[in-house]
Amino acid sequence: MTSAHWNVFSRCLAAVLGGYALASTLPVAIVAACWGGAARSDAVLIAMQMSFAVYAGAIMWAFSAGSARSAWAGLGVLVLLSSLVAWALL
């Protein structure tokens, strides 16, 4: 495989794996920060609906970043920060 193929493969992995991780953590952190007093069932529904938009945004980010390395780095930093915020608030 050529360098271009590995670049696309790496971006696909970043989009799928990083996007899934971000879609799992960022909505939880946002809901915990903004709607902390909401009923648990409402908070879960809000987070689930937000996760679709977050996942689509992560996929777009993975393919619009300047390089595969910056795609991985950007998604990794966001996942780490959102995980820390969700952990701290819950």
DAWO-V308729 format. One record per residue. RES is the residue in one letter. PHI is phi as a letter, one per 20 degrees, with the letter a starting at -180 (999 if undefined). PSI is psi in radians with two decimals (none if undefined). Layout:
res=RES phi=PHI psi=PSI
res=RES phi=PHI psi=PSI
//
This chain:
res=M phi=999 psi=2.54
res=T phi=e psi=3.03
res=S phi=f psi=-0.66
res=A phi=f psi=-0.66
res=H phi=f psi=-0.73
res=W phi=f psi=-0.62
res=N phi=f psi=-0.81
res=V phi=f psi=-0.72
res=F phi=f psi=-0.74
res=S phi=f psi=-0.70
res=R phi=f psi=-0.65
res=C phi=f psi=-0.76
res=L phi=f psi=-0.71
res=A phi=f psi=-0.72
res=A phi=f psi=-0.78
res=V phi=f psi=-0.95
res=L phi=f psi=-0.85
res=G phi=f psi=-0.67
res=G phi=f psi=-0.71
res=Y phi=f psi=-0.77
res=A phi=f psi=-0.73
res=L phi=f psi=-0.69
res=A phi=f psi=-0.34
res=S phi=e psi=-0.50
res=T phi=d psi=-0.70
res=L phi=f psi=-0.82
res=P phi=f psi=-0.61
res=V phi=f psi=-0.75
res=A phi=f psi=-0.72
res=I phi=f psi=-0.79
res=V phi=f psi=-0.71
res=A phi=f psi=-0.62
res=A phi=f psi=-0.70
res=C phi=e psi=-0.67
res=W phi=d psi=0.87
res=G phi=f psi=-0.47
res=G phi=e psi=0.04
res=A phi=f psi=2.75
res=A phi=f psi=2.61
res=R phi=g psi=-0.71
res=S phi=f psi=-0.66
res=D phi=f psi=-0.70
res=A phi=f psi=-0.69
res=V phi=f psi=-0.75
res=L phi=f psi=-0.70
res=I phi=f psi=-0.80
res=A phi=f psi=-0.69
res=M phi=f psi=-0.73
res=Q phi=f psi=-0.67
res=M phi=f psi=-0.52
res=S phi=f psi=-0.52
res=F phi=f psi=-0.75
res=A phi=f psi=-0.67
res=V phi=f psi=-0.74
res=Y phi=f psi=-0.74
res=A phi=f psi=-0.71
res=G phi=f psi=-0.66
res=A phi=f psi=-0.67
res=I phi=f psi=-0.76
res=M phi=f psi=-0.68
res=W phi=f psi=-0.74
res=A phi=f psi=-0.58
res=F phi=e psi=-0.17
res=S phi=d psi=-0.15
res=A phi=f psi=2.74
res=G phi=f psi=-0.58
res=S phi=b psi=2.91
res=A phi=f psi=-0.62
res=R phi=f psi=-0.73
res=S phi=f psi=-0.51
res=A phi=f psi=-0.83
res=W phi=f psi=-0.76
res=A phi=f psi=-0.79
res=G phi=f psi=-0.80
res=L phi=f psi=-0.67
res=G phi=f psi=-0.74
res=V phi=f psi=-0.76
res=L phi=f psi=-0.71
res=V phi=f psi=-0.75
res=L phi=f psi=-0.82
res=L phi=f psi=-0.77
res=S phi=f psi=-0.57
res=S phi=f psi=-0.71
res=L phi=f psi=-0.72
res=V phi=f psi=-0.79
res=A phi=f psi=-0.72
res=W phi=f psi=-0.72
res=A phi=f psi=-0.60
res=L phi=e psi=-0.34
res=L phi=d psi=none
//
